[in-house]
Amino acid sequence: MKILYFAWMRGKTGIGEEDVTPPAEVTDVAGLVRWLKTRGPGFEDAFQNMEVVRAAVNQEFVELDAPVKAGDEVAFFPPVTGG
Amino acid sequence: MIRVQKEDFDLGEELRALGAGNHNIGGITSFVGLVRDMAGGEHVGAMTLEHYPGMTEKMLEKIEAEANERWPLEASLIIHRYGRMEPGEQIVLVACASPHREAAFEACHFLIDWLKTKAPFWKLEEKDSGASWVEARESDDTAAAKWD
């Protein structure tokens, strides 16, 4: 599974992109977030306030209950500020 | 048509090209977003726009398709830049061509409102106090929601 981080999420986690193999019990975005948070203080900090975190699976906006599986591209980022 | 690019664009050239050869077009509306030199009472020296390559293009295409479904447009264009820009520089262009002005005005307004809340771009401002990520504004959500 490919994970992408943008804007301050990248700053807090210290990485823009990583390939991960989460444990089998991770089946949705919320579960993935719980697991990612266990991987160090930077991740814990990045996902501390989920109200300011948005997620996309395979480049589509999703809610936290959206399913994830091996091979997916999952991105985390703050609310967008383009235009 | 949508374009995501680092380079600046020529507004006149883009608008001329949009309407060229189609005499069913009665009017073209456009919105150009520029970098301001002030934010929250602080001087902004420059800003850097980051985006999500791949998803950005997908979302802009979706937004453009939605506008074309809602209004009778003859042509439409979204250009969004990324990278570092200084005050006064053009960030984004939205343009709509239609036989009549109402559709062109409304579609243009819709496109920029939706783009601001649905296209994966993020602005990093360079201020005197340091660099900081721009926070999303509730007023942008309200503006986008009026088209739901």
gemmi code that builds the backbone of each chain (N, CA, C; Angstrom):
import gemmi

chains = {
    "A": [
        ("MET", (0.851, -1.195, 0.000), (0.000, 0.000, 0.000), (0.885, 1.243, 0.000)),
        ("LYS", (0.539, 2.177, -0.904), (1.331, 3.400, -0.988), (0.638, 4.508, -0.192)),
        ("ILE", (1.395, 5.159, 0.691), (0.823, 6.249, 1.485), (1.498, 7.553, 1.088)),
        ("LEU", (0.700, 8.602, 0.862), (1.220, 9.920, 0.515), (0.801, 10.933, 1.579)),
        ("TYR", (1.701, 11.872, 1.868), (1.396, 12.945, 2.824), (1.673, 14.284, 2.150)),
        ("PHE", (0.753, 15.239, 2.322), (0.940, 16.552, 1.700), (0.891, 17.668, 2.736)),
        ("ALA", (1.455, 18.812, 2.319), (1.467, 20.050, 3.115), (2.032, 19.766, 4.518)),
        ("TRP", (1.368, 20.230, 5.594), (1.988, 20.059, 6.922), (1.969, 18.605, 7.396)),
        ("MET", (1.157, 17.748, 6.762), (1.199, 16.319, 7.119), (2.576, 15.752, 6.749)),
        ("ARG", (3.110, 16.228, 5.607), (4.440, 15.788, 5.175), (5.502, 16.314, 6.142)),
        ("GLY", (5.301, 17.576, 6.576), (6.244, 18.165, 7.517), (6.280, 17.397, 8.831)),
        ("LYS", (5.100, 17.030, 9.332), (5.040, 16.359, 10.632), (5.526, 14.917, 10.581)),
        ("THR", (5.181, 14.207, 9.507), (5.621, 12.808, 9.418), (7.074, 12.732, 8.960)),
        ("GLY", (7.525, 13.800, 8.286), (8.901, 13.824, 7.803), (9.086, 13.107, 6.476)),
        ("ILE", (7.996, 12.585, 5.902), (8.101, 11.917, 4.601), (6.929, 12.299, 3.692)),
        ("GLY", (7.173, 12.224, 2.389), (6.119, 12.553, 1.437), (5.404, 11.312, 0.941)),
        ("GLU", (6.137, 10.198, 0.983), (5.600, 8.988, 0.371), (6.267, 7.768, 0.988)),
        ("GLU", (5.494, 6.708, 1.212), (6.080, 5.469, 1.716), (5.250, 4.269, 1.290)),
        ("ASP", (5.891, 3.133, 1.215), (5.180, 1.884, 0.939), (5.090, 1.132, 2.247)),
        ("VAL", (3.875, 0.721, 2.616), (3.689, 0.029, 3.894), (2.885, -1.253, 3.692)),
        ("THR", (3.059, -2.155, 4.635), (2.238, -3.369, 4.656), (1.584, -3.437, 6.030)),
        ("PRO", (0.384, -2.852, 6.143), (-0.266, -2.845, 7.459), (-0.720, -4.258, 7.858)),
        ("PRO", (-0.918, -4.489, 9.158), (-1.417, -5.798, 9.592), (-2.814, -6.083, 9.034)),
        ("ALA", (-3.181, -7.343, 9.019), (-4.432, -7.774, 8.376), (-5.679, -7.116, 8.961)),
        ("GLU", (-5.598, -6.723, 10.258), (-6.811, -6.148, 10.869), (-7.110, -4.725, 10.355)),
        ("VAL", (-6.190, -4.147, 9.609), (-6.447, -2.824, 9.020), (-7.265, -2.996, 7.737)),
        ("THR", (-8.536, -2.608, 7.809), (-9.420, -2.790, 6.649), (-10.053, -1.492, 6.161)),
        ("ASP", (-9.926, -0.425, 6.977), (-10.472, 0.857, 6.515), (-9.510, 1.996, 6.873)),
        ("VAL", (-9.856, 3.207, 6.405), (-8.958, 4.352, 6.594), (-8.732, 4.628, 8.082)),
        ("ALA", (-9.795, 4.538, 8.876), (-9.664, 4.797, 10.313), (-8.685, 3.804, 10.956)),
        ("GLY", (-8.779, 2.533, 10.557), (-7.873, 1.508, 11.079), (-6.433, 1.772, 10.645)),
        ("LEU", (-6.294, 2.228, 9.414), (-4.962, 2.553, 8.899), (-4.343, 3.704, 9.691)),
        ("VAL", (-5.172, 4.721, 9.984), (-4.697, 5.858, 10.769), (-4.242, 5.397, 12.155)),
        ("ARG", (-5.050, 4.541, 12.790), (-4.692, 4.025, 14.133), (-3.343, 3.324, 14.091)),
        ("TRP", (-3.138, 2.546, 13.032), (-1.865, 1.808, 12.910), (-0.698, 2.751, 12.593)),
        ("LEU", (-0.922, 3.687, 11.666), (0.153, 4.625, 11.299), (0.614, 5.431, 12.520)),
        ("LYS", (-0.347, 5.785, 13.397), (-0.025, 6.584, 14.588), (0.934, 5.871, 15.538)),
        ("THR", (0.966, 4.538, 15.483), (1.823, 3.783, 16.407), (3.281, 3.789, 15.945)),
        ("ARG", (3.533, 4.408, 14.760), (4.854, 4.262, 14.159), (5.829, 5.381, 14.508)),
        ("GLY", (5.478, 6.213, 15.476), (6.429, 7.234, 15.916), (5.722, 8.530, 16.268)),
        ("PRO", (6.416, 9.396, 17.014), (5.803, 10.641, 17.493), (5.376, 11.576, 16.353)),
        ("GLY", (6.105, 11.585, 15.243), (5.743, 12.439, 14.102), (4.391, 12.052, 13.533)),
        ("PHE", (4.154, 10.727, 13.451), (2.877, 10.228, 12.923), (1.752, 10.495, 13.916)),
        ("GLU", (2.045, 10.268, 15.181), (1.084, 10.535, 16.265), (0.635, 11.991, 16.192)),
        ("ASP", (1.597, 12.883, 16.003), (1.326, 14.320, 15.936), (0.505, 14.671, 14.685)),
        ("ALA", (0.908, 14.101, 13.527), (0.236, 14.413, 12.262), (-1.248, 14.047, 12.288)),
        ("PHE", (-1.555, 12.935, 12.957), (-2.941, 12.441, 12.978), (-3.671, 12.783, 14.283)),
        ("GLN", (-3.103, 13.712, 15.059), (-3.669, 14.006, 16.371), (-5.097, 14.560, 16.283)),
        ("ASN", (-5.308, 15.501, 15.359), (-6.633, 16.102, 15.219), (-7.205, 15.732, 13.853)),
        ("MET", (-8.050, 14.699, 13.834), (-8.563, 14.202, 12.556), (-9.568, 15.155, 11.910)),
        ("GLU", (-9.985, 16.197, 12.656), (-10.891, 17.180, 12.063), (-10.200, 17.988, 10.972)),
        ("VAL", (-8.872, 18.064, 11.028), (-8.149, 18.840, 10.012), (-7.354, 17.935, 9.071)),
        ("VAL", (-7.731, 16.660, 9.037), (-7.084, 15.717, 8.117), (-8.126, 15.208, 7.118)),
        ("ARG", (-7.779, 15.285, 5.847), (-8.635, 14.729, 4.790), (-7.906, 13.533, 4.195)),
        ("ALA", (-8.710, 12.595, 3.631), (-8.101, 11.391, 3.063), (-8.622, 11.142, 1.657)),
        ("ALA", (-7.765, 10.531, 0.847), (-8.176, 10.096, -0.490), (-7.665, 8.676, -0.689)),
        ("VAL", (-8.505, 7.812, -1.271), (-8.076, 6.463, -1.642), (-8.134, 6.370, -3.158)),
        ("ASN", (-7.018, 6.000, -3.742), (-6.896, 5.942, -5.207), (-7.386, 7.234, -5.861)),
        ("GLN", (-6.972, 8.347, -5.257), (-7.201, 9.691, -5.778), (-8.659, 10.135, -5.772)),
        ("GLU", (-9.464, 9.539, -4.873), (-10.850, 9.992, -4.661), (-10.997, 10.341, -3.183)),
        ("PHE", (-11.627, 11.498, -2.897), (-11.895, 11.850, -1.501), (-12.732, 10.764, -0.839)),
        ("VAL", (-12.391, 10.405, 0.398), (-13.167, 9.403, 1.115), (-13.352, 9.827, 2.573)),
        ("GLU", (-14.310, 9.178, 3.231), (-14.491, 9.341, 4.673), (-13.644, 8.269, 5.369)),
        ("LEU", (-13.575, 8.376, 6.703), (-12.699, 7.481, 7.457), (-13.143, 6.020, 7.433)),
        ("ASP", (-14.422, 5.779, 7.109), (-14.888, 4.382, 7.105), (-14.691, 3.707, 5.736)),
        ("ALA", (-14.034, 4.407, 4.808), (-13.808, 3.821, 3.478), (-12.831, 2.648, 3.578)),
        ("PRO", (-13.084, 1.566, 2.829), (-12.188, 0.405, 2.888), (-10.837, 0.671, 2.217)),
        ("VAL", (-9.808, 0.028, 2.745), (-8.482, 0.061, 2.097), (-7.965, -1.376, 1.991)),
        ("LYS", (-7.180, -1.621, 0.932), (-6.612, -2.961, 0.732), (-5.227, -2.842, 0.118)),
        ("ALA", (-4.525, -3.942, 0.075), (-3.177, -3.955, -0.504), (-3.235, -3.408, -1.926)),
        ("GLY", (-2.233, -2.612, -2.280), (-2.177, -2.067, -3.632), (-2.828, -0.700, -3.767)),
        ("ASP", (-3.607, -0.270, -2.747), (-4.253, 1.045, -2.812), (-3.240, 2.167, -2.646)),
        ("GLU", (-3.586, 3.330, -3.203), (-2.827, 4.554, -2.960), (-3.664, 5.404, -2.008)),
        ("VAL", (-3.157, 5.614, -0.806), (-3.910, 6.365, 0.212), (-3.158, 7.663, 0.512)),
        ("ALA", (-3.866, 8.782, 0.431), (-3.224, 10.071, 0.686), (-3.873, 10.753, 1.866)),
        ("PHE", (-3.042, 11.446, 2.672), (-3.529, 12.233, 3.813), (-3.048, 13.666, 3.640)),
        ("PHE", (-3.956, 14.617, 3.897), (-3.592, 16.018, 3.719), (-4.569, 16.916, 4.469)),
        ("PRO", (-4.183, 18.179, 4.714), (-5.110, 19.099, 5.359), (-6.177, 19.557, 4.353)),
        ("PRO", (-7.253, 20.219, 4.821), (-8.253, 20.757, 3.891), (-7.556, 21.612, 2.819)),
        ("VAL", (-8.054, 21.515, 1.599), (-7.354, 22.143, 0.480), (-7.495, 23.667, 0.488)),
        ("THR", (-6.496, 24.348, -0.077), (-6.491, 25.817, -0.070), (-6.023, 26.399, -1.409)),
        ("GLY", (-6.445, 25.758, -2.506), (-6.038, 26.263, -3.817), (-6.915, 27.412, -4.285)),
        ("GLY", (-6.818, 27.723, -5.564), (-7.633, 28.754, -6.174), (-7.032, 30.137, -6.033)),
    ],
    "B": [
        ("MET", (-11.161, 22.266, -21.118), (-9.782, 21.814, -21.032), (-9.214, 22.208, -19.668)),
        ("ILE", (-8.361, 21.371, -19.129), (-7.710, 21.731, -17.870), (-6.192, 21.628, -18.039)),
        ("ARG", (-5.485, 22.497, -17.323), (-4.020, 22.442, -17.353), (-3.468, 22.735, -15.971)),
        ("VAL", (-2.511, 21.924, -15.547), (-1.814, 22.152, -14.281), (-0.371, 22.396, -14.659)),
        ("GLN", (0.143, 23.575, -14.350), (1.471, 23.919, -14.857), (2.220, 24.841, -13.903)),
        ("LYS", (3.543, 24.852, -14.068), (4.386, 25.698, -13.247), (4.466, 27.106, -13.850)),
        ("GLU", (4.472, 27.158, -15.184), (4.669, 28.408, -15.899), (3.452, 29.325, -15.786)),
        ("ASP", (3.712, 30.594, -15.973), (2.657, 31.589, -16.049), (1.880, 31.388, -17.357)),
        ("PHE", (0.740, 32.081, -17.479), (-0.047, 31.995, -18.705), (-0.388, 33.400, -19.186)),
        ("ASP", (-0.644, 33.496, -20.506), (-1.021, 34.769, -21.109), (-2.540, 34.815, -21.193)),
        ("LEU", (-3.128, 35.683, -20.391), (-4.580, 35.748, -20.271), (-5.251, 36.009, -21.614)),
        ("GLY", (-4.760, 37.005, -22.358), (-5.364, 37.367, -23.640), (-5.308, 36.211, -24.624)),
        ("GLU", (-4.146, 35.593, -24.660), (-3.946, 34.472, -25.586), (-4.893, 33.316, -25.261)),
        ("GLU", (-5.024, 33.007, -23.968), (-5.880, 31.897, -23.541), (-7.344, 32.166, -23.889)),
        ("LEU", (-7.802, 33.393, -23.655), (-9.206, 33.723, -23.920), (-9.491, 33.746, -25.413)),
        ("ARG", (-8.534, 34.265, -26.184), (-8.707, 34.273, -27.648), (-8.797, 32.842, -28.162)),
        ("ALA", (-7.919, 31.973, -27.672), (-7.881, 30.584, -28.144), (-9.172, 29.848, -27.766)),
        ("LEU", (-9.723, 30.202, -26.601), (-10.928, 29.521, -26.119), (-12.121, 29.742, -27.051)),
        ("GLY", (-12.223, 30.953, -27.581), (-13.381, 31.268, -28.419), (-13.127, 31.113, -29.908)),
        ("ALA", (-11.884, 30.857, -30.279), (-11.501, 30.880, -31.689), (-12.304, 29.892, -32.536)),
        ("GLY", (-12.882, 30.410, -33.616), (-13.523, 29.558, -34.617), (-14.927, 29.097, -34.272)),
        ("ASN", (-15.422, 29.396, -33.085), (-16.768, 28.950, -32.712), (-17.696, 30.168, -32.630)),
        ("HIS", (-18.501, 30.367, -33.666), (-19.332, 31.574, -33.717), (-20.684, 31.392, -33.045)),
        ("ASN", (-20.820, 30.280, -32.335), (-22.006, 30.098, -31.498), (-21.777, 30.723, -30.121)),
        ("ILE", (-20.527, 31.085, -29.865), (-20.182, 31.703, -28.576), (-20.581, 33.174, -28.596)),
        ("GLY", (-21.390, 33.561, -27.599), (-21.812, 34.955, -27.513), (-21.047, 35.720, -26.454)),
        ("GLY", (-20.377, 34.998, -25.573), (-19.633, 35.681, -24.518), (-18.698, 34.747, -23.780)),
        ("ILE", (-17.620, 35.315, -23.278), (-16.651, 34.547, -22.484), (-16.474, 35.265, -21.155)),
        ("THR", (-16.599, 34.527, -20.050), (-16.314, 35.102, -18.736), (-15.037, 34.464, -18.215)),
        ("SER", (-14.339, 35.201, -17.363), (-13.119, 34.621, -16.803), (-12.907, 35.117, -15.390)),
        ("PHE", (-12.215, 34.299, -14.602), (-11.779, 34.690, -13.265), (-10.298, 34.382, -13.172)),
        ("VAL", (-9.524, 35.361, -12.713), (-8.089, 35.150, -12.534), (-7.756, 35.368, -11.067)),
        ("GLY", (-7.170, 34.373, -10.428), (-6.753, 34.501, -9.030), (-5.297, 34.946, -8.982)),
        ("LEU", (-5.006, 35.944, -8.127), (-3.657, 36.495, -8.023), (-3.090, 36.319, -6.615)),
        ("VAL", (-1.780, 36.343, -6.502), (-1.113, 36.297, -5.190), (-1.186, 37.701, -4.580)),
        ("ARG", (-1.719, 37.770, -3.346), (-1.767, 39.058, -2.641), (-0.523, 39.209, -1.765)),
        ("ASP", (-0.236, 40.467, -1.398), (0.966, 40.681, -0.582), (0.659, 40.820, 0.903)),
        ("MET", (-0.622, 40.581, 1.270), (-0.984, 40.654, 2.685), (-1.842, 39.454, 3.058)),
        ("ALA", (-1.649, 38.927, 4.272), (-2.513, 37.855, 4.786), (-2.557, 37.992, 6.297)),
        ("GLY", (-3.767, 38.128, 6.832), (-3.936, 38.255, 8.279), (-3.120, 39.411, 8.854)),
        ("GLY", (-3.053, 40.505, 8.102), (-2.339, 41.684, 8.579), (-0.826, 41.604, 8.462)),
        ("GLU", (-0.348, 40.522, 7.852), (1.104, 40.356, 7.708), (1.515, 40.415, 6.250)),
        ("HIS", (2.731, 40.894, 6.014), (3.244, 40.972, 4.658), (3.622, 39.582, 4.151)),
        ("VAL", (3.180, 39.273, 2.929), (3.526, 37.991, 2.305), (4.553, 38.255, 1.205)),
        ("GLY", (5.711, 37.641, 1.336), (6.780, 37.849, 0.362), (6.611, 36.976, -0.868)),
        ("ALA", (6.047, 35.776, -0.656), (5.828, 34.829, -1.748), (4.977, 33.688, -1.229)),
        ("MET", (4.452, 32.882, -2.143), (3.774, 31.662, -1.700), (4.140, 30.510, -2.613)),
        ("THR", (4.107, 29.307, -2.025), (4.396, 28.115, -2.815), (3.156, 27.237, -2.813)),
        ("LEU", (2.711, 26.886, -4.014), (1.549, 26.007, -4.142), (2.006, 24.587, -4.386)),
        ("GLU", (1.565, 23.705, -3.470), (1.854, 22.288, -3.618), (0.570, 21.612, -4.102)),
        ("HIS", (0.685, 20.527, -4.835), (-0.531, 19.812, -5.233), (-0.266, 18.316, -5.288)),
        ("TYR", (-1.311, 17.575, -5.595), (-1.263, 16.110, -5.608), (-1.348, 15.674, -7.072)),
        ("PRO", (-0.188, 15.532, -7.732), (-0.192, 15.194, -9.156), (-1.011, 13.919, -9.389)),
        ("GLY", (-1.841, 13.952, -10.381), (-2.708, 12.798, -10.645), (-4.109, 13.093, -10.146)),
        ("MET", (-4.236, 13.263, -8.833), (-5.560, 13.571, -8.277), (-5.997, 14.980, -8.692)),
        ("THR", (-5.052, 15.903, -8.753), (-5.389, 17.273, -9.147), (-6.064, 17.283, -10.513)),
        ("GLU", (-5.432, 16.645, -11.487), (-5.980, 16.622, -12.844), (-7.362, 15.952, -12.852)),
        ("LYS", (-7.470, 14.849, -12.113), (-8.747, 14.128, -12.053), (-9.866, 15.019, -11.504)),
        ("MET", (-9.566, 15.723, -10.401), (-10.583, 16.563, -9.770), (-10.956, 17.739, -10.663)),
        ("LEU", (-9.958, 18.362, -11.294), (-10.266, 19.500, -12.168), (-11.130, 19.049, -13.344)),
        ("GLU", (-10.829, 17.863, -13.879), (-11.644, 17.340, -14.991), (-13.081, 17.081, -14.537)),
        ("LYS", (-13.218, 16.552, -13.328), (-14.557, 16.297, -12.782), (-15.346, 17.577, -12.605)),
        ("ILE", (-14.674, 18.588, -12.049), (-15.320, 19.876, -11.784), (-15.747, 20.517, -13.107)),
        ("GLU", (-14.862, 20.436, -14.094), (-15.177, 21.013, -15.408), (-16.346, 20.267, -16.053)),
        ("ALA", (-16.354, 18.933, -15.941), (-17.437, 18.135, -16.518), (-18.770, 18.496, -15.851)),
        ("GLU", (-18.722, 18.732, -14.526), (-19.935, 19.105, -13.790), (-20.489, 20.439, -14.305)),
        ("ALA", (-19.619, 21.395, -14.540), (-20.051, 22.710, -15.060), (-20.681, 22.552, -16.435)),
        ("ASN", (-20.087, 21.701, -17.256), (-20.604, 21.497, -18.613), (-21.937, 20.758, -18.606)),
        ("GLU", (-22.167, 20.008, -17.539), (-23.439, 19.322, -17.415), (-24.541, 20.292, -16.970)),
        ("ARG", (-24.154, 21.244, -16.111), (-25.151, 22.146, -15.544), (-25.492, 23.330, -16.449)),
        ("TRP", (-24.521, 23.781, -17.244), (-24.745, 24.958, -18.077), (-24.393, 24.651, -19.530)),
        ("PRO", (-25.095, 25.305, -20.480), (-24.808, 25.072, -21.904), (-23.542, 25.823, -22.340)),
        ("LEU", (-22.396, 25.224, -22.080), (-21.133, 25.886, -22.417), (-20.620, 25.402, -23.777)),
        ("GLU", (-20.043, 26.301, -24.505), (-19.406, 25.944, -25.780), (-17.950, 25.577, -25.554)),
        ("ALA", (-17.366, 26.146, -24.509), (-15.972, 25.840, -24.181), (-15.698, 26.253, -22.751)),
        ("SER", (-14.737, 25.585, -22.114), (-14.337, 25.963, -20.756), (-12.858, 25.670, -20.576)),
        ("LEU", (-12.273, 26.374, -19.620), (-10.829, 26.238, -19.403), (-10.504, 26.465, -17.933)),
        ("ILE", (-9.695, 25.572, -17.382), (-9.148, 25.790, -16.036), (-7.630, 25.644, -16.149)),
        ("ILE", (-6.912, 26.684, -15.748), (-5.450, 26.566, -15.645), (-5.102, 26.841, -14.189)),
        ("HIS", (-4.388, 25.939, -13.547), (-3.957, 26.171, -12.163), (-2.456, 25.971, -12.097)),
        ("ARG", (-1.767, 26.957, -11.527), (-0.306, 26.848, -11.418), (0.095, 26.230, -10.083)),
        ("TYR", (1.318, 25.705, -10.035), (1.911, 25.244, -8.785), (3.336, 25.786, -8.730)),
        ("GLY", (3.970, 25.642, -7.577), (5.325, 26.154, -7.408), (5.324, 27.492, -6.681)),
        ("ARG", (6.465, 28.187, -6.732), (6.612, 29.433, -5.963), (6.191, 30.645, -6.795)),
        ("MET", (5.390, 31.503, -6.188), (4.902, 32.697, -6.880), (4.996, 33.907, -5.976)),
        ("GLU", (5.227, 35.066, -6.579), (5.342, 36.300, -5.810), (4.079, 37.140, -5.962)),
        ("PRO", (3.861, 38.096, -5.036), (2.658, 38.930, -5.113), (2.469, 39.518, -6.511)),
        ("GLY", (1.225, 39.492, -6.968), (0.890, 40.014, -8.286), (0.848, 38.934, -9.349)),
        ("GLU", (1.481, 37.794, -9.068), (1.485, 36.723, -10.079), (0.123, 36.041, -10.180)),
        ("GLN", (-0.157, 35.526, -11.363), (-1.414, 34.802, -11.612), (-1.284, 33.378, -11.079)),
        ("ILE", (-2.295, 32.933, -10.316), (-2.297, 31.571, -9.771), (-3.199, 30.663, -10.596)),
        ("VAL", (-4.391, 31.188, -10.903), (-5.421, 30.336, -11.496), (-6.241, 31.123, -12.512)),
        ("LEU", (-6.666, 30.425, -13.563), (-7.590, 31.009, -14.540), (-8.754, 30.051, -14.750)),
        ("VAL", (-9.954, 30.606, -14.673), (-11.158, 29.848, -14.994), (-11.883, 30.654, -16.062)),
        ("ALA", (-12.248, 30.028, -17.167), (-12.949, 30.762, -18.228), (-14.047, 29.896, -18.824)),
        ("CYS", (-15.176, 30.526, -19.141), (-16.316, 29.810, -19.704), (-16.882, 30.581, -20.890)),
        ("ALA", (-17.178, 29.853, -21.958), (-17.761, 30.456, -23.158), (-19.119, 29.833, -23.399)),
        ("SER", (-20.102, 30.700, -23.679), (-21.466, 30.223, -23.861), (-22.190, 31.137, -24.856)),
        ("PRO", (-23.289, 30.674, -25.451), (-24.050, 31.566, -26.322), (-24.549, 32.801, -25.566)),
        ("HIS", (-24.896, 32.640, -24.275), (-25.468, 33.753, -23.507), (-24.716, 33.977, -22.200)),
        ("ARG", (-24.776, 35.213, -21.720), (-23.923, 35.604, -20.593), (-24.267, 34.930, -19.271)),
        ("GLU", (-25.567, 34.681, -19.022), (-25.928, 34.125, -17.704), (-25.191, 32.822, -17.439)),
        ("ALA", (-25.228, 31.926, -18.413), (-24.575, 30.625, -18.244), (-23.075, 30.802, -18.052)),
        ("ALA", (-22.490, 31.714, -18.818), (-21.039, 31.924, -18.734), (-20.647, 32.467, -17.358)),
        ("PHE", (-21.413, 33.452, -16.866), (-21.115, 34.023, -15.541), (-21.292, 32.974, -14.440)),
        ("GLU", (-22.423, 32.294, -14.478), (-22.719, 31.330, -13.411), (-21.729, 30.177, -13.398)),
        ("ALA", (-21.421, 29.629, -14.570), (-20.501, 28.493, -14.641), (-19.112, 28.888, -14.149)),
        ("CYS", (-18.698, 30.091, -14.466), (-17.376, 30.573, -14.053), (-17.321, 30.690, -12.519)),
        ("HIS", (-18.381, 31.257, -11.944), (-18.474, 31.416, -10.499), (-18.463, 30.033, -9.814)),
        ("PHE", (-19.246, 29.116, -10.376), (-19.306, 27.747, -9.868), (-17.925, 27.086, -9.904)),
        ("LEU", (-17.250, 27.198, -11.024), (-15.944, 26.537, -11.180), (-14.933, 26.995, -10.135)),
        ("ILE", (-14.852, 28.289, -9.903), (-13.842, 28.756, -8.941), (-14.267, 28.401, -7.512)),
        ("ASP", (-15.565, 28.437, -7.225), (-16.031, 28.052, -5.884), (-15.753, 26.577, -5.605)),
        ("TRP", (-16.037, 25.725, -6.560), (-15.819, 24.289, -6.354), (-14.340, 23.951, -6.311)),
        ("LEU", (-13.607, 24.588, -7.208), (-12.171, 24.331, -7.276), (-11.491, 24.616, -5.929)),
        ("LYS", (-11.916, 25.701, -5.290), (-11.274, 26.099, -4.034), (-11.459, 25.079, -2.914)),
        ("THR", (-12.512, 24.270, -2.992), (-12.755, 23.315, -1.910), (-12.537, 21.864, -2.327)),
        ("LYS", (-12.336, 21.598, -3.630), (-12.242, 20.205, -4.091), (-10.952, 19.845, -4.812)),
        ("ALA", (-10.183, 20.824, -5.237), (-8.940, 20.491, -5.949), (-7.794, 20.444, -4.932)),
        ("PRO", (-7.002, 19.362, -4.961), (-5.963, 19.187, -3.928), (-4.723, 20.067, -4.129)),
        ("PHE", (-4.881, 21.341, -3.734), (-3.775, 22.307, -3.722), (-3.631, 22.835, -2.307)),
        ("TRP", (-2.411, 23.173, -1.930), (-2.156, 23.768, -0.616), (-1.174, 24.910, -0.767)),
        ("LYS", (-1.460, 26.019, -0.044), (-0.611, 27.207, -0.149), (0.266, 27.353, 1.092)),
        ("LEU", (1.547, 27.524, 0.835), (2.505, 27.827, 1.906), (2.927, 29.282, 1.732)),
        ("GLU", (2.602, 30.124, 2.729), (2.933, 31.546, 2.628), (4.246, 31.860, 3.320)),
        ("GLU", (5.058, 32.686, 2.672), (6.295, 33.173, 3.287), (6.009, 34.557, 3.848)),
        ("LYS", (5.897, 34.625, 5.193), (5.620, 35.898, 5.857), (6.855, 36.339, 6.632)),
        ("ASP", (6.781, 37.550, 7.167), (7.914, 38.065, 7.941), (8.183, 37.170, 9.157)),
        ("SER", (7.102, 36.552, 9.696), (7.259, 35.709, 10.884), (7.670, 34.273, 10.531)),
        ("GLY", (7.804, 33.976, 9.236), (8.189, 32.628, 8.810), (7.183, 32.052, 7.827)),
        ("ALA", (7.429, 30.809, 7.418), (6.534, 30.170, 6.451), (5.420, 29.435, 7.175)),
        ("SER", (4.203, 29.560, 6.678), (3.094, 28.825, 7.299), (2.076, 28.404, 6.243)),
        ("TRP", (1.471, 27.242, 6.490), (0.439, 26.724, 5.582), (-0.853, 27.495, 5.792)),
        ("VAL", (-1.456, 27.901, 4.694), (-2.725, 28.629, 4.753), (-3.806, 27.670, 5.243)),
        ("GLU", (-4.647, 28.165, 6.165), (-5.745, 27.323, 6.656), (-6.981, 27.511, 5.794)),
        ("ALA", (-7.720, 26.419, 5.606), (-8.954, 26.490, 4.820), (-9.943, 27.402, 5.530)),
        ("ARG", (-10.729, 28.141, 4.748), (-11.694, 29.073, 5.336), (-13.106, 28.524, 5.212)),
        ("GLU", (-13.861, 28.750, 6.271), (-15.235, 28.263, 6.282), (-16.060, 28.947, 5.193)),
        ("SER", (-15.706, 30.211, 4.910), (-16.453, 30.958, 3.894), (-16.307, 30.310, 2.518)),
        ("ASP", (-15.177, 29.618, 2.287), (-15.001, 28.918, 1.009), (-15.933, 27.714, 0.931)),
        ("ASP", (-16.111, 27.028, 2.064), (-17.047, 25.889, 2.102), (-18.477, 26.366, 1.864)),
        ("THR", (-18.807, 27.496, 2.487), (-20.155, 28.058, 2.327), (-20.383, 28.444, 0.874)),
        ("ALA", (-19.360, 29.048, 0.260), (-19.481, 29.470, -1.138), (-19.681, 28.260, -2.050)),
        ("ALA", (-18.957, 27.173, -1.772), (-19.071, 25.970, -2.604), (-20.413, 25.291, -2.389)),
        ("ALA", (-20.907, 25.334, -1.134), (-22.141, 24.625, -0.784), (-23.368, 25.235, -1.448)),
        ("LYS", (-23.289, 26.503, -1.807), (-24.476, 27.121, -2.413), (-24.776, 26.539, -3.789)),
        ("TRP", (-23.837, 25.791, -4.364), (-24.055, 25.156, -5.675), (-24.514, 23.703, -5.545)),
        ("ASP", (-24.634, 23.200, -4.308), (-25.035, 21.793, -4.109), (-26.487, 21.570, -4.517)),
    ],
}
model = gemmi.Model(1)
for chain_id, residues in chains.items():
    chain = gemmi.Chain(chain_id)
    for i, (resn, *xyz) in enumerate(residues, 1):
        res = gemmi.Residue()
        res.name, res.seqid = resn, gemmi.SeqId(i, " ")
        for name, pos in zip(("N", "CA", "C"), xyz):
            atom = gemmi.Atom()
            atom.name, atom.element = name, gemmi.Element(name[0])
            atom.pos, atom.b_iso = gemmi.Position(*pos), 0.0
            res.add_atom(atom)
        chain.add_residue(res)
    model.add_chain(chain)
structure = gemmi.Structure()
structure.add_model(model)
structure.setup_entities()
